[in-house]
Amino acid sequence: MNYWLALLRDRLDRAREAREKGAMSAEAMIIIAALALVALTVMGIVTAKIIEKANSISL
């Protein structure tokens, strides 16, 4: 039982010491999500322009 309590305390102490690592990961995820949103928006605009141009060509 003492082993498990010592292990749990050790893990909790490590988590408390490395608090900034998690915050940095959250910031990185927000930046990545924003960049993905911009990329999807640009891709949607380009696709719409290509389809519009393709539909305007008369055969």
SEFIVO-448023 format. One line per 2 residues: number of its first residue (from 1); their letters; for each residue z, x negated, y of N, C-alpha, C. Coordinates in pm, 1 decimal. Each point is the difference from the previous one (the first is absolute). Example, Ala and Ser with C-alpha at 12.3 -4.5 7.8 and 13.67 -1.06 7.14 Angstrom:
1 = as = 780.0 -1319.0 -569.0 0.0 89.0 119.0 0.0 -90.0 120.0 ~ -72.0 35.0 105.0 6.0 -82.0 119.0 73.0 77.0 109.0
This chain:
1 = mn = 0.0 -83.4 -119.4 0.0 83.4 119.4 0.0 -87.3 125.1 ~ 77.0 -108.2 -0.8 5.2 -88.1 115.9 -135.4 -65.3 26.6
3 = yw = -72.9 -28.1 -108.0 -131.5 -60.3 15.5 -92.6 92.0 79.4 ~ -0.5 129.1 -34.2 -88.8 95.2 66.2 39.3 20.1 146.3
5 = la = 128.9 1.9 27.9 44.4 12.0 138.8 -39.2 -122.9 81.5 ~ 14.2 -117.8 -60.0 -39.3 -123.0 69.2 -151.0 -1.5 24.1
7 = ll = -76.0 45.0 -98.3 -145.0 5.2 15.2 -39.3 98.2 109.8 ~ 62.8 114.9 2.2 -27.9 100.6 102.2 36.0 -51.8 138.5
9 = rd = 114.4 -64.3 13.4 40.3 -55.8 129.7 -97.9 -107.3 46.1 ~ -45.0 -82.6 -92.8 -96.4 -104.0 33.7 -130.8 61.7 51.3
11 = rl = -46.7 102.1 -68.0 -124.4 66.6 42.8 16.8 64.8 136.9 ~ 112.2 63.6 23.4 24.4 63.0 129.6 8.0 -103.5 111.4
13 = dr = 65.0 -112.1 -27.3 8.2 -106.1 101.1 -138.3 -55.3 32.7 ~ -82.4 -18.2 -101.2 -136.8 -48.8 24.1 -80.6 100.6 81.0
15 = ar = 17.5 127.1 -28.5 -73.0 103.3 74.2 44.4 3.9 145.1 ~ 127.3 -18.0 24.7 49.6 -0.6 138.2 -50.0 -121.3 77.4
17 = ea = -8.6 -113.8 -65.3 -46.0 -121.9 66.2 -148.8 5.6 31.2 ~ -77.7 63.4 -83.0 -145.8 2.9 15.8 -46.6 130.4 64.4
19 = re = 76.7 54.4 90.6 -32.4 128.5 61.6 -129.6 -7.0 80.7 ~ -25.4 -112.4 65.8 -118.6 -10.7 84.5 -128.6 -6.7 -81.0
21 = kg = 5.5 -43.0 -121.7 -120.2 -6.9 -83.4 -57.9 139.3 -21.7 ~ 83.2 96.5 -23.2 -46.3 136.9 -19.0 -58.9 58.6 125.8
23 = am = 60.9 -29.9 114.1 -51.7 50.1 126.8 -136.8 -59.7 28.8 ~ -16.4 -125.4 -34.0 -129.0 -64.3 21.7 -106.2 63.8 -88.7
25 = sa = 35.0 36.0 -118.5 -94.3 66.0 -89.8 -39.0 137.5 53.7 ~ 95.0 71.5 55.6 -29.0 131.8 56.3 -94.5 -13.6 118.8
27 = ea = 22.3 -99.4 83.9 -88.9 -21.7 113.7 -140.3 -35.0 -47.9 ~ -8.5 -83.1 -102.1 -130.7 -37.7 -53.0 -71.3 122.0 -57.3
29 = mi = 71.8 86.6 -67.4 -61.1 119.4 -56.9 -52.1 92.8 109.5 ~ 72.7 12.1 110.1 -46.1 83.5 111.2 -128.1 -57.1 59.5
31 = ii = -4.9 -132.0 17.4 -119.6 -63.7 54.8 -117.5 16.9 -94.9 ~ 22.9 -19.4 -129.2 -107.5 16.0 -98.4 -49.9 143.7 -2.2
33 = aa = 90.1 96.8 7.5 -40.2 141.0 0.4 -83.1 31.7 124.1 ~ 38.6 -55.1 115.0 -75.4 23.6 123.1 -139.6 -60.4 -10.1
35 = la = -10.1 -120.2 -54.3 -130.8 -63.7 -15.9 -87.8 78.1 -98.7 ~ 59.9 51.0 -105.5 -75.9 80.4 -96.1 -49.7 128.5 65.1
37 = lv = 82.0 60.6 84.6 -40.1 121.5 70.3 -117.8 -27.3 93.6 ~ 5.4 -111.7 71.3 -110.2 -37.5 88.8 -126.8 -23.8 -81.3
39 = al = 11.7 -69.7 -111.8 -116.8 -27.4 -84.2 -60.9 128.9 -53.7 ~ 83.4 93.7 -44.4 -51.8 127.3 -50.7 -67.7 80.4 110.0
41 = tv = 55.2 -5.0 119.5 -59.6 71.8 112.6 -137.0 -57.3 33.8 ~ -8.2 -132.2 9.1 -128.7 -64.1 29.4 -100.4 30.2 -110.5
43 = mg = 42.4 -4.8 -124.1 -88.9 29.0 -111.7 -51.0 144.5 7.7 ~ 87.4 92.5 37.3 -41.4 139.9 13.4 -101.5 19.0 111.0
45 = iv = 19.9 -68.1 112.2 -93.5 10.6 112.5 -136.0 -58.5 -38.0 ~ 1.4 -116.6 -61.3 -126.0 -63.3 -41.0 -72.6 86.0 -102.6
47 = ta = 70.9 55.1 -95.0 -61.4 86.5 -100.6 -62.0 123.3 64.9 ~ 71.3 59.8 94.1 -52.6 118.1 68.6 -126.9 -34.3 77.4
49 = ki = -2.5 -114.9 65.8 -119.3 -41.9 75.1 -118.0 -24.1 -93.9 ~ 25.5 -63.7 -113.3 -107.6 -26.9 -96.0 -56.1 129.6 -56.4
51 = ie = 86.1 92.0 -35.9 -45.2 128.8 -54.8 -76.5 79.0 105.3 ~ 47.9 -3.0 123.7 -68.8 69.1 109.4 -140.3 -57.1 19.3
53 = ka = -10.3 -131.8 0.0 -129.6 -64.7 18.7 -93.0 29.1 -119.2 ~ 54.6 -2.1 -120.5 -80.5 25.9 -119.9 -51.6 144.4 0.8
55 = ns = 80.0 93.0 46.1 -42.3 140.5 4.3 -102.0 25.1 109.4 ~ -5.1 -86.0 101.0 -96.0 20.8 109.1 -138.9 -50.4 -34.6
57 = is = -14.7 -73.8 -107.5 -130.2 -51.7 -41.8 -75.7 112.5 -71.2 ~ -118.0 30.1 52.8 -80.3 104.2 -65.0 -101.4 -65.2 -92.6
59 = l = -10.5 57.0 -116.4 -91.8 -56.9 -99.2 -128.9 71.7 3.5
